[in-house]
């Protein structure tokens, strides 16, 4: 079984305005729990990232 890859791009900086990492757009909770998530949970996070990214201020 193939695991869903992490969206991490090694630019870890949490935006205090929205709580999303400026590199991957995950929350601290999502980052911390990534390795314990199931593939469907990881895919759901990926879906959320595509929604968050265009809306996240730099």
C-alpha atoms as one frame of an Amber mdcrd trajectory, in Angstrom:
protein
   0.000   0.000   0.000   1.332   3.416  -0.973   1.122   6.155   1.595  -0.046
   9.678   0.776   2.973  12.015   0.616   3.384  14.910   2.989   2.784  18.376
   1.525   5.772  19.699   3.510   8.204  21.814   1.456  10.587  22.448   4.379
   9.468  26.056   4.845   7.926  25.871   8.293   6.452  29.160   9.452   3.013
  29.414  11.042   1.032  32.464   9.970  -0.408  33.952  13.198  -3.347  35.450
  11.292  -4.831  32.143  10.140  -2.819  29.403  11.885  -1.621  27.819   8.627
   1.963  26.984   7.789   3.158  29.356   5.072   4.945  26.479   3.339   2.352
  23.696   3.252  -0.842  25.397   4.548  -1.456  22.751   7.203  -2.349  23.576
  10.790   0.003  22.689  13.634  -2.363  19.860  14.589  -2.331  18.445  11.054
   1.468  18.649  10.960   1.827  16.944  14.340  -0.677  14.178  13.550   0.357
  13.541   9.921   2.305  10.348  10.584  -0.626   8.856  12.526  -3.297   9.764
   9.958  -4.849   7.207   7.649  -4.541   7.688   3.901  -8.171   8.908   3.637
  -7.479  11.455   6.388  -4.351  12.641   4.580  -6.282  12.979   1.336  -8.872
  15.094   3.147  -6.094  17.391   4.386  -4.793  17.672   0.809  -8.307  18.688
  -0.284  -8.358  21.374   2.400  -4.954  22.673   1.296  -6.220  23.418  -2.179
  -8.987  25.498  -0.593  -6.706  27.267   1.902  -3.773  28.129  -0.334  -5.394
  30.718  -2.602  -7.024  32.402   0.400  -3.980  32.498   2.674  -2.277  35.898
   2.875   1.485  35.963   2.547
